[in-house]
Amino acid sequence: MTGNEAALPSGQLPVTSWRPERTTVAVTVRLLGAALVILLVMVGIGQLLTHAWQHSGLVDWDDSVERWFVRHRTAGWNSTTKVVTFGAETETVIAIGLIFFIALRMRLGRWLESMFLAVSLIGEVSIFVSTTLLVERHRPAVPRLDGAPPTSSFPSGHTAASVALYGGLALIAWHAARSAWLRLAATALAVGMPIGVALARLYRGMHNPTDVLAGALLACCWLAVASTLVLRADRRAAR
């Protein structure tokens, strides 16, 4: 047992520390390769939605959902969805990510979980921005409650960021904590926040349903990659 493992709090699993020598070129290449594959899939879906499927029933469904939300807007829901959206704003994600990056390192005495969180967030935003540069999809043709950023409507960056952040924290909880209540609380947040953010973006007229679904798909795929190549790989190396 290493010194770090011996000093772990009683509620933590004995996982090895992140060591620079384990961050090999092979792992980096695999992460980049997986990111490229996800990017290509996202761009492919986006091109279908904006070209081959532009007049399809799927796009018509997008429009009908947006019009439904507009018809059911109220002052109360306008305020609520604004608050929920704030939980996935760029500034919020960066702030929460930095806090947990530092807190995890100090609490656990190792870099593994902090590095996983960094990889999750940086990878997600890189794939998202690259996709928006390659896919030009207009935002829904309904009155919008927020100012439109210069990025494409496809995919939803807020949805992707919420999955990457809160989903990443949930994976860390399942990886490093024995506490059942902590795992359940993290899981509830990882499920509830992205759903709330996705619905808020639809309600506020900022994205189509296929945009938020694509954002969730992007982040889920990237979390699966990061978890496999960082968290699980490190645990297997410790055996």
Rosetta blueprint (number, residue, H / E / L):
1 M L
2 T L
3 G H
4 N H
5 E H
6 A H
7 A L
8 L L
9 P L
10 S L
11 G L
12 Q E
13 L L
14 P L
15 V L
16 T L
17 S L
18 W L
19 R L
20 P H
21 E H
22 R H
23 T L
24 T L
25 V H
26 A H
27 V H
28 T H
29 V H
30 R H
31 L H
32 L H
33 G H
34 A H
35 A H
36 L H
37 V H
38 I H
39 L H
40 L H
41 V H
42 M H
43 V H
44 G H
45 I H
46 G H
47 Q H
48 L H
49 L H
50 T H
51 H H
52 A H
53 W L
54 Q L
55 H L
56 S L
57 G H
58 L H
59 V H
60 D H
61 W H
62 D H
63 D H
64 S H
65 V H
66 E H
67 R H
68 W H
69 F H
70 V H
71 R H
72 H L
73 R L
74 T L
75 A H
76 G H
77 W H
78 N H
79 S H
80 T H
81 T H
82 K H
83 V H
84 V H
85 T H
86 F H
87 G L
88 A L
89 E L
90 T H
91 E H
92 T H
93 V H
94 I H
95 A H
96 I H
97 G H
98 L H
99 I H
100 F H
101 F H
102 I H
103 A H
104 L H
105 R H
106 M H
107 R H
108 L H
109 G L
110 R L
111 W L
112 L H
113 E H
114 S H
115 M H
116 F H
117 L H
118 A H
119 V H
120 S H
121 L H
122 I H
123 G H
124 E H
125 V H
126 S H
127 I H
128 F H
129 V H
130 S H
131 T H
132 T H
133 L H
134 L H
135 V L
136 E L
137 R L
138 H L
139 R L
140 P L
141 A L
142 V L
143 P L
144 R L
145 L L
146 D L
147 G L
148 A L
149 P L
150 P L
151 T L
152 S L
153 S L
154 F L
155 P L
156 S L
157 G H
158 H H
159 T H
160 A H
161 A H
162 S H
163 V H
164 A H
165 L H
166 Y H
167 G H
168 G H
169 L H
170 A H
171 L H
172 I H
173 A H
174 W H
175 H H
176 A H
177 A E
178 R L
179 S L
180 A H
181 W H
182 L H
183 R H
184 L H
185 A H
186 A H
187 T H
188 A H
189 L H
190 A H
191 V H
192 G H
193 M H
194 P H
195 I H
196 G H
197 V H
198 A H
199 L H
200 A H
201 R H
202 L H
203 Y H
204 R L
205 G L
206 M L
207 H L
208 N L
209 P H
210 T H
211 D H
212 V H
213 L H
214 A H
215 G H
216 A H
217 L H
218 L H
219 A H
220 C H
221 C H
222 W H
223 L H
224 A H
225 V H
226 A H
227 S H
228 T H
229 L H
230 V H
231 L H
232 R H
233 A H
234 D H
235 R H
236 R H
237 A H
238 A H
239 R L
